[in-house]
């Protein structure tokens, strides 16, 4: 990417170069850095609003602290584009979130300045505290800083770490980047804490006394009102965070280098846990993003002069949209239904549901553990909870899934979005492990729809059960199978034969059914749409095994412990000996890139499936075509 319009920025190859600039030049650098972020993201796609909001804060942190010797831990890591640009990666920003390119999140393997990988939220304080205490144990003098957004601050893990840090008396700085928005607007008591405390009796009485004393002196009364507003920002947060043992400073303007740099310099010389409250604005400096930070949270490529525009041709309906429509339709039919999301209203397709059924919509904040147990509590009382959660984020509520839902056999539906590879967000967001970690839990079931139509139908089937069921579906659109308008389901735990062939049977779980059908053409193989990873349709499996020489399983999930493993277990339990080839995601983390390209690299496109089967079983093209099953 050209930097001809960035005379200061192109001189910054690492933070040491930045630290040689004057304060006046740092302000100019902030303007160039913000412009570069906007230009860069508009050409690659990626996270925009959050990064426009952290420009001055990033500059100030690198100007004051001796990075990488001093540790910066960003939370959540999608706000680190300015950090990447200032730490020697400016010329590689054109490769952002692409195969073999820069990650969209901090990545230790990418740079020594990325001290900790933070793509799931609310981990920074724990990690930075660990670094601070390790430095103390090793006798190393360094500063450890956790930069955490106000959305991430709502999660319980952040407060667990605050509680520990205050007791440990560590030399730790926590910077709260308060922009009043995570991805969806933040919710919960923490965001209302200031308002509630300031409306308490003590503050109310004090305010009333002041008004009575000053009511006859209007200029002083007006001054008192202004001071009261400032006091709300200074006194109340200190009340909370100082109870954890932190020295609270702030709030200060996160876009004012003349405030940020001297404050950070003063904090740098203090001992013990410090808490700096910084107020920033998402989308800062780009009016369109300031006006609609949600829309510009993670845009694709666009023209900054024009902004986001709707495509001329309407895109195919996504699985997320299919879920959102099903949720609204089922809610109309069944008044017991409630929808729950851990701070992913937009990403999980629940905007319309919230608008139409506000009293049955629950955004619990970035709190996956709480979301799962909250759903369990509702299910105990006869309510029908549907938890919309990314596959990768359900990992954070795993104990609750086992102990609070499955052990009590409660009828909770888990709509697992982003199952399988997710493309540009990479390994941290991939839903690779849900089949293994769900199917091993008693009472749990797992549905794997092959397309949009089946997704709607299997959501209905899941909802009709009297025990917990997860339905996994990928990011984006499928083959374009139009969902039925009705709410009819599919048989529970049953698959179907989609193509009759010979010798080899391909058992597909989920959307890889369609590349499996393509591969089968050249192999004259049978293809089975299994639909359920648990319960497995063992009757269909054994019937297919009896009439074929070999079995192939295909899934967009981890091979180890996955649906293919379930097939092997079932065959073994029945005493049936058949060679089985398991195709899926290998025992490695798959990094970011174009989703179709990533699948091809894992051998999970049609050509890869055919190639693997041919190599394993020496299969050759038959002289006749198979018969499509009715």
C-alpha positions, -999 to 999 in steps of 0.1 A, spaced: 0 0 0 14 34 -9 24 58 19 32 88 -3 6 108 16 19 99 50 53 116 54 55 111 92 40 76 93 65 63 67 93 73 91 79 50 118 94 16 115 90 7 152 79 25 184 115 37 190 111 60 160 78 73 175 94 81 208 118 105 190 89 127 178 78 159 195 43 162 209 33 184 180 45 157 156 27 130 175 -6 149 169 2 151 132 11 114 132 -23 106 148 -40 122 118 -19 103 93 -24 70 112 -62 74 113 -62 82 76 -40 52 68 -63 28 89 -93 41 70 -76 37 36 -62 3 45 -94 -13 58 -114 1 30 -92 -19 6 -91 -52 25 -121 -52 48 -118 -57 85 -125 -41 118 -128 -3 113 -148 16 140 -128 2 169 -95 9 153 -104 45 144 -111 49 181 -78 37 195 -54 58 174 -43 84 200 -43 58 228 -20 35 208 4 63 201 4 74 237 11 39 250 40 33 227 53 68 233 54 64 271 62 27 276 94 10 263 77 -17 241 83 -45 235 102 -47 268 71 -34 285 41 -55 278 9 -43 261 -21 -67 261 -50 -56 240 -86 -67 247 -104 -74 224 -76 -77 199 -96 -64 169 -87 -28 180 -49 -33 173 -45 -22 137 -28 11 147 -6 -10 170 4 -33 141 11 -3 118 34 13 144 53 -19 151 68 -26 117 38 -40 99 26 -10 79 37 -23 45 19 -56 51 -15 -42 60 -26 -49 24 -25 -87 34 -47 -82 65 -69 -113 73 -58 -130 40 -40 -163 36 -4 -160 48 -11 -124 56 -14 -104 88 -39 -116 114 -68 -94 124 -58 -100 160 -26 -99 181 -6 -130 174 26 -139 193 41 -157 163 36 -125 141 55 -100 162 73 -96 195 51 -66 201 20 -89 202 26 -101 237 -6 -122 240 -32 -135 216 -65 -118 224 -94 -126 201 -118 -138 227 -127 -110 251 -120 -102 287 -87 -121 290 -62 -91 291 -62 -84 328 -55 -120 337 -27 -123 311 -11 -90 320 -13 -98 357 4 -131 350 32 -113 331 36 -87 359 39 -114 386 63 -134 364 85 -103 360 85 -98 398 94 -134 404 122 -132 379 135 -99 392 128 -81 359 117 -45 358 90 -40 333 56 -24 330 26 -46 321 -5 -29 307 -39 -44 299 -61 -23 275 -97 -35 279 -128 -22 262 -159 -14 283 -178 -43 266 -151 -68 275 -151 -53 310 -186 -66 316 -174 -103 316 -169 -120 349 -134 -131 340 -122 -94 340 -135 -90 375 -119 -122 387 -86 -108 375 -92 -74 391 -99 -91 424 -67 -112 422 -46 -82 411 -56 -61 440 -46 -88 465 -14 -96 446 -4 -59 447 12 -62 413 27 -34 392 -1 -36 367 -19 -9 347 -54 -15 335 -66 9 308 -104 9 304 -111 20 268 -146 33 274 -164 39 241 -198 27 253 -199 0 226 -184 -34 221 -199 -49 190 -235 -47 199 -243 -19 224 -232 -30 259 -258 -40 284 -262 -48 320 -258 -33 355 -222 -23 350 -232 2 324 -259 15 346 -237 16 377 -228 52 375 -264 64 370 -277 42 398 -251 53 423 -255 89 415 -292 86 420 -287 71 455 -299 89 487 -265 103 497 -258 120 464 -295 131 461 -295 147 496 -261 164 489 -273 177 456 -306 191 471 -287 209 499 -264 225 474 -293 237 453 -311 252 482 -279 271 493 -271 283 458 -305 289 443 -303 327 450 -269 329 433 -275 316 397 -239 318 384 -227 297 413 -256 273 409 -246 268 372 -210 263 382 -221 237 408 -241 218 381 -210 216 359 -189 204 388 -215 178 396 -213 164 361 -175 162 364 -177 146 399 -199 119 385 -171 109 362 -144 111 388 -158 100 421 -181 71 413 -159 48 392 -132 53 418 -156 40 444 -159 7 425 -124 0 413 -106 12 444 -125 -15 463 -105 -40 442 -73 -24 455 -66 -2 424 -56 34 423 -82 49 400 -73 78 376 -98 94 352 -118 96 332 -97 114 306 -101 121 269 -87 92 249 -83 114 218 -62 141 236 -25 134 235 -19 163 258 -39 145 285 -30 109 277 8 112 276 14 132 308 -11 110 326 6 78 314 40 92 323 28 98 359 13 64 362 45 48 349 63 59 380 37 46 404 38 13 423 10 -12 427 -22 -18 406 -33 13 386 -66 18 368 -68 45 340 -103 53 327 -100 66 291 -131 77 271 -129 73 233 -153 73 204 -157 45 180 -153 56 144 -134 88 155 -125 110 126 -147 93 100 -182 108 102 -199 78 86 -185 54 112 -191 78 141 -228 79 130 -231 41 127 -203 23 144 -222 -10 143 -224 -10 105 -187 -1 103 -176 -25 129 -164 -51 104 -171 -39 68 -159 -55 36 -142 -34 10 -157 0 3 -150 35 -10 -144 58 20 -157 88 0 -191 71 -5 -193 47 25 -211 14 26 -236 7 -2 -261 -21 -7 -251 -45 -35 -270 -41 -67 -278 -78 -67 -293 -90 -33 -270 -116 -18 -281 -151 -10 -298 -156 23 -273 -165 50 -277 -193 76 -277 -165 102 -307 -149 85 -324 -182 83 -320 -186 120 -333 -151 127 -364 -156 106 -370 -190 122 -367 -175 157 -393 -148 149 -417 -173 133 -414 -198 161 -419 -170 186 -451 -161 170 -463 -197 173 -451 -204 208 -453 -178 235 -429 -197 257 -399 -191 234 -372 -166 246 -340 -157 227 -307 -153 245 -274 -139 232 -241 -131 249 -236 -96 233 -239 -108 196 -273 -94 185 -262 -84 150 -238 -113 145 -264 -139 155 -292 -124 135 -314 -113 164 -321 -77 155 -356 -83 141 -364 -106 170 -355 -79 195 -376 -54 177 -407 -76 174 -404 -94 208 -385 -70 231 -399 -87 262 -386 -121 252 -351 -109 241 -322 -112 265 -288 -98 258 -267 -108 288 -235 -91 277 -202 -108 271 -209 -135 296 -212 -169 279 -211 -188 312 -239 -168 326 -259 -171 293 -259 -209 295 -269 -211 331 -294 -183 327 -310 -203 300 -310 -234 322 -328 -214 350 -355 -203 325 -359 -238 312 -365 -250 348 -396 -228 349 -412 -240 317 -398 -214 294 -382 -225 261 -348 -208 257 -330 -205 224 -293 -195 230 -278 -180 199 -241 -183 203 -210 -187 181 -195 -222 182 -162 -208 193 -178 -188 222 -198 -218 235 -164 -232 245 -164 -205 272 -195 -219 287 -186 -256 286 -188 -264 323 -223 -248 324 -233 -268 293 -225 -300 311 -234 -292 347 -263 -268 345 -280 -279 312 -272 -315 303 -269 -330 337 -304 -317 345 -316 -326 310 -331 -292 304 -347 -284 270 -324 -256 258 -317 -251 221 -282 -239 212 -280 -223 178 -243 -226 170 -234 -200 143 -199 -199 127 -195 -237 129 -165 -248 109 -139 -225 93 -148 -188 95 -123 -174 70 -108 -140 77 -111 -142 115 -89 -173 116 -82 -200 142 -95 -180 172 -130 -179 158 -132 -212 140 -160 -235 151 -139 -266 148 -146 -284 181 -183 -283 187 -191 -318 174 -165 -335 196 -173 -315 227 -210 -317 224 -215 -354 214 -195 -367 244 -220 -351 268 -250 -373 280 -284 -360 271 -271 -337 244 -279 -340 207 -262 -323 177 -278 -316 143 -258 -307 112 -280 -292 85 -267 -295 49 -283 -263 36 -306 -234 45 -338 -254 42 -326 -281 65 -313 -255 89 -348 -241 94 -363 -276 97 -337 -290 121 -341 -259 143 -378 -268 146 -369 -305 154 -344 -293 180 -370 -270 196 -396 -299 198 -373 -320 219 -375 -323 257 -337 -323 262 -308 -300 251 -300 -299 214 -274 -280 195 -278 -271 158 -245 -261 141 -244 -241 109 -216 -221 91 -210 -184 85 -224 -170 53 -247 -186 27 -250 -222 16 -261 -236 -18 -292 -214 -18 -318 -240 -8 -349 -218 -1 -363 -226 33 -399 -237 35 -424 -212 49 -438 -237 73 -423 -247 106 -423 -284 100 -393 -303 112 -374 -334 101 -373 -368 118 -352 -367 149 -319 -386 146 -325 -398 110 -305 -393 79 -312 -399 42 -295 -415 12 -290 -387 -14 -272 -407 -41 -271 -445 -48 -237 -458 -59 -215 -488 -53 -184 -499 -34 -179 -467 -14 -204 -448 8 -197 -412 17 -214 -401 49 -216 -363 50 -223 -343 81 -235 -307 73 -228 -285 43 -200 -307 30 -228 -328 16 -227 -308 -16 -190 -312 -24 -194 -349 -15 -221 -352 -41 -198 -337 -67 -170 -360 -57 -193 -390 -59 -200 -384 -96 -165 -394 -106 -164 -423 -81 -199 -437 -85 -201 -436 -47 -232 -436 -26 -237 -403 -6 -256 -402 27 -268 -370 43 -264 -380 79 -279 -348 94 -272 -358 130 -239 -363 147 -257 -374 178 -279 -394 179 -263 -412 150 -286 -429 126 -271 -463 133 -299 -482 115 -290 -463 83 -253 -466 89 -254 -504 93 -276 -508 63 -251 -488 42 -221 -506 57 -237 -540 48 -238 -531 11 -206 -512 6 -169 -521 8 -157 -489 25 -170 -459 44 -159 -423 41 -170 -396 66 -169 -359 57 -173 -331 82 -162 -294 86 -150 -300 121 -122 -316 140 -116 -352 129 -104 -362 164 -136 -371 183 -158 -358 156 -187 -373 136 -163 -397 118 -152 -410 152 -189 -416 161 -193 -437 130 -162 -458 138 -175 -463 174 -209 -474 161 -194 -499 136 -171 -513 163 -200 -516 187 -220 -536 161 -190 -558 153 -189 -546 117 -155 -544 101 -152 -519 73 -123 -496 64 -132 -460 73 -116 -429 59 -123 -398 81 -121 -364 63 -123 -332 83 -102 -306 100 -68 -319 111 -51 -317 145 -38 -282 138 -51 -247 140 -62 -234 106 -53 -198 101 -72 -170 84 -79 -167 47 -106 -171 21 -131 -198 33 -132 -217 0 -95 -216 -3 -90 -229 33 -114 -257 27 -95 -267 -5 -62 -266 14 -77 -291 39 -89 -313 11 -125 -307 18 -136 -294 -16 -150 -318 -42 -116 -323 -58 -99 -329 -25 -126 -354 -13 -123 -374 -46 -86 -373 -45 -84 -386 -9 -109 -414 -16 -90 -424 -48 -57 -424 -29 -70 -445 0 -92 -470 -19 -78 -469 -54 -112 -459 -66 -117 -453 -103 -145 -437 -122 -172 -462 -129 -186 -468 -163 -220 -456 -154 -236 -428 -133 -251 -434 -100 -288 -430 -93 -300 -400 -73 -321 -411 -44 -357 -400 -42 
